[in-house]
């Protein structure tokens, strides 16, 4: 089976059977799952006991109204394809995730976020309407005012409420897709938290790279990159094919402590000590890793785990330090460590991951049981802080941790189409009973 039907983490790779939309009506329980472009990291895009429904074949943009700033497209259309059409007309996505290779349906199903959550919230806020196909043969039009419960459950519902056939989204008018970026390095985690309030108040976008291996007085050092669409940024080039590629998976992980320590020192050292402003191409600011095809292969044949958490702002400085130190104690090296703020803009989605606070993302090569033990330890820190784990980046959190992160999961289960199931939902929600396992988990963590 092509790699395109695996998840991006490549830890779980099995042969999968394929179905079409015509197979949805009358399908048995848990038989199917819509599949976009495989950019979810874990098993939320797996259904190994059933079949996948690829949404990419034949997907097309149906309409674009540059006067109203609205676009309608099939669920399998890539975000990069949308950007290629709308950027020459002076539009951009209101919210774009870290890759433009996600599909429109996937962006809705995961209610993805970007570097401007503190300003515009999640992707779901851009959704004007969508058509949902269900296994009983219905095509249901959903909007913020029509079939509202199904609309809310589908945004962030991980493809379980039905199959999104097509959607209409609102776009953002910009002078240029390119970004006027202000970047500088900070010497410790205090430098980030001391600067971020003022920067977020002034800029549309902000994100920071963290040197996860730095210790002592430099723990949490990194580079902060704030930005806005440039008034004088000039015409933006359309999305280009990747300039580089990783054609084969190496026999070992190439992103190990030795290589990352050297890379981190170079990247941090080259960053400006004081804020510097420049115009940067939109692709390098929003989707830098899209320039390398199949970069996930660099982690070797065993794949990678990504751990993304969100936790309250009140204790974010301390929680961030605990998470970084925990990974260091376990001898782990994170290639891509990203810290950014989530604002208080509410999502229309029932199961949206972002919530007010800060989010830390870490990538780890899969080293087997030792990696899983570390990830469990990271979960415990997040749990005690009152935070949550991102489900579409996960492939191993416990059912109890899932319930602690998403206490409203039963409302989604009530809206789930019985024909649809994922390996993620099967190992988390379907393992929970009506007892309050989330509170039991918190009590056990506190006692420990």
Secondary structure by P-SEA (a helix, b strand, c coil): cccccccccccbbbbbbbbccccccccccccbbbbccccccccccccccbbbbbcccccccccccccccbbbbcccccaaaaaacccccccccccccccccccaaaaaaacccccccccccccccccccbbbbcccccccccccccaaaaaaaaccccccccccccbbbbbbbbccccccccccccccaaaaaaccaaaaacccbbbbbbcccccccccccbbbbbbcccccccccccccccccccccccccccccaaaaaaaaaaaaaaccccbbbbbbcccccccccccccccccccccccbbbbbbcccccaaaaaaaaaaaaaaaacccccbbbbbbbccccccccccccccbbbbbbbbccccaaaaaaaaaaaaaaaaacccccccccccccaaaaaaaccaaaaaaaaccccccccccccccccccccaaaaaaaaaaaac
